[in-house]
Amino acid sequence: MKAAGEVEKMIPVTVLTGFLGAGKTTLLKRILTEYHGQRIAVIENEFGPENIDNDLLVQDSEEQIVELSNGCVCCTVRGDLIRALNELADRREAGALKFDRVVIETTGMANPGPVCQTFFMDDEIAELYRLDAVITIVDAKHGMATLDRQEEAQRQVGFADRILVSKKDLVNEADYQALRARLVRINPRASITPVHFGDTDLNAVLEVSGFNLDAILDIDPEFLVEEGHDHEHHDHEHEHEHDEDGHECGPHCGHTHDHHHTHHDDEIGAFVFRSAKPFDPERLEEFLGGIVQIYGPDLMRYKGILYLKGLNRRMLFQGVHMMMGAEPGRPWLASEKPNTRMVFIGRKLPQDIFTQGLEQCLA
């Protein structure tokens, strides 16, 4: 576990994903041209005229890294991501490049999982870089159809820490709410914000701390309503930024949610486990280790605040696929009842097996 000072020295990284045509390029152009006060290195899996305007880049240069007038740099990655990250870090260390953070744009068809794992599996990268968040852009007009056709689009939503919905002005409110409800069912822990990229505060997109263990485990209350839970257990702080108009959609809001349960059998989904009883630490560790071995490839994101027997403070944990980490959090306050909240997001996960196994780990 790194000290606060060490974490601050690490280079924060944002992974930007979203399906073809969702608006990644529009957002990237703003990052690469606007004077937003941050020097940003943008890594693209592959770019060409279809991605970044020709006038942004030195087209005839053999260089993989191109410096831009606003202090940003753009870097092509047709090869290995680790190599590109190491090269950027080396040039920064040598004083040849100056940048404060990195944005990695994945191709529209990409699963962001392997990109995220890079920051946990490679020791050198893990020392230099801190994965800040996965930002997923969803097209309001075509998003429902894309989610129907493309499991990769569902994975992009499942991995997200923040979901930006573009082109909301092209759909009616009922269709937007139906899409939003579906996104919540796939990933109840990501905030959902309709955006107009001309007006988006880039700093709000670029500083999320979604992969920070100590960040609030925020689960959309609409997800819990649809699951049939009541709200009396659900008393942790909410800092949602879902709707610009402040709309919070409940079970009686008048929008039609129900028919999407039958029409959309998504491969990717989520469930929440909660308990007011403490876990037996050894049983829990053994169970989670086994679950990760069996279901790791299908587990996209999992995160929790755990109540452990014999520990007077929260235990924080999260994982990506088969990489899992945990560390102590703050002490339980006298005014709060210790409890566990865990969210699992993945592909066709057997909720009953997870739930029964976790219940057997309770002290």
Protein Blocks (a to p, Z undefined) as FASTA:
>chain_A
ZZfklmmmpccddddeddehilmmmmmmmmmmpcghpacddddfbdcfklpgfklpcfkb
cbfbdcdfkopacdddfbbfklmmmmmmmmmmnopaccfbdcddddfkbcfklmmmmmmm
pmklmmmpccfbdcddddfklmmmmmmmmmklmmmmmmpmbdcdehklmpcfklmmmmmm
mmmmmmmmbccddddfklpcfklmmmnolmgmkbccdddfklmmmnopafklmmcccddf
fbfnlpacdfknopafklmmmmmccfbdcdddddfbdcdfklmmmmmmmmmmmmmmmmmb
dcdddddehiabdcddddehjbccddddddddfkbccddddddddehiafklmmmmmmmm
pZZ
